[in-house]
Amino acid sequence: MLKQRYEAVPYNYTAMDEITEIFNTRTVSDIISGLKNKSINVPEWSKLLKDYEPSKHKIVDDKIGRKDKTRSDGSVDPASRIYLGLERLLVKRVTEFAFAIPVRRIYHNTEDNETRQKIAKAIEAIYKYARIDSENTKRGNAYFASCEIFTIWYAVKKPNTLYGFKSEYKLKCKTYSPMDGVDLYPLFDELGDMIAMSFEYKKKINNKEVTFFETYTANKHYKWKQENGDWESVIAPEKIAFHLGKIPGAYTFRPEPVYYGLSHIREEIEYTLSRNSDVIAYNSAPVLKVTGELVGEEDKGETRRLFRLKNGGDVAYVSWTQAIEALKYHVETLLKLFFMQAQMPDLSFENMKSLGNIGFDARQMMLSDAHLKIGDESGAWIEFFERECNVIKEFLKMMNTEWKSEIDNIEVEHVITPFIQNDEDALINRCIKGNGGKAIFSQLESIRIAGYSNDPEETLKQIQEEDKATQQTRVNSLFEGAE
């Protein structure tokens, strides 16, 4: 057993007493056990995965409710096992409604202050070059499915001018979640402030799987690995390159996945369709009904079959009639219940094509339940984005010390816009009406918006020359008519 010990990490405020106690005069195993004590209840991903991943659904391995049939010759007819990824689809739907339209950031308290305006542009550039829009989609899927995410921000030494000033560092971010095989262990104090963030993951090194455990506190980074059952330090406890005074990341969690309480409906659909599939397969072979006594043997020609029967006998195929409407009604009702309770519309192609060409206002009304759902979910996300933005501000203070006194004066408001297919004609008409019937963009801007021209300025110049030539032709024709 490894007996490596750590001295207590000094802190300047009493909120860190718990983390200090964990690191104080303990073995590495004891330290890691203490850091793994979660003070929040989050479902285990291994259990959630059984509903989220279609191939792990109960029907796949159910040998009691879905028995295979063994024929007399020993061959086996496997029972039909139709599984549906409705939980996965629901996670994607909620994420798409939340982040298909990128999150907007509105910067306040920047008016008439050039420095603050530059800071706002720098923060926006940090988000842009960290590809935050695609990161939000990834984080949304992980959060709604596995219930917790942690995004860490770090600086990479790379001289650049991406942020509007010469910087020696570039900011990047990385998101961890149970969906990626990473176990998260946040540690909160009695006031609900996070004092340590730990995560455990496995990595293959030389064809051998090694377990790693990392911990971030306000000013230190720890990293251990486990081989042969013992933990050992990979790096000595190191100070974070940029001393932010806080953990360089943001964490959020939810008590249940977005598909909580809906899996039994999906399971009923799977079993209903699978049972019906067996019935269809069993009755697909034609059944020949013979009425009366058959005389002799059946004559089989190349193009027909001949039966001889006594006393007005008859031969006919028996057609199978299935109550398909009852099955269709049952499945459609279950699907409606699934999406209704999830507060998400069923945006399948079959449903969308039946709507026809409806207006913008009608689309808004149709998606009102989904928008209410996103509004309900947005509270936790906005808190997460605000914590993340505060971390970025702290990094920016270190990257450009000239802005240090002004950065905290900028307020950043995050706006989540639920998805809706825009009606540009309706929007333009509404803007023109509110503008007193005047144009809302110039001719040059309209050429740029259209996107057909590779050189909008040259195209506008050519249009103006053509208009001038047309007007000159009209003037000349008027003078010729007067003569």
Secondary structure, 3 states (H helix, E strand, C coil): CCCCECCCCCCCCHHHHHHHHHHCCCEHHHHHHHHCCCCCCCCCHHHHHHHHCHHHCHHHHCCCCCCCEECCCCCEECCCCCCCCHHHHHHHHHHHHHHCCCCEEEEECCCCCHHHHHHHHHHHHHHHHCCHHHHHHHHHHHHHHHCEEEEEEEEEEEEECCCCCCEEEEEEEEEECHHHCCEEEEEECCCCCEEEEEEEEEEEECCEEEEEEEEECCCEEEEEEEECCEEEEEEEEEECCCCCCCCCEEEEECCCCCCCCCHHHHHHHHHHHHHHHHHHHHHCCCEEEEECCEEEEEEECCCCEEEEECCCCEEEEECCCCCHHHHHHHHHHHHHHHHHHHCCCCCCHHHHHCCCCCCHHHHHHHCHHHHHHHHHHHHHHHHHHHHHHHHHHHHHHHHCHHHHHHHCCCEEEEECCCCCCCCHHHHHHHHHHHCCCCCCCCHHHHHHHHCCCCCHHHHHHHHHHHHHHHHHHHHHHHHHHHC
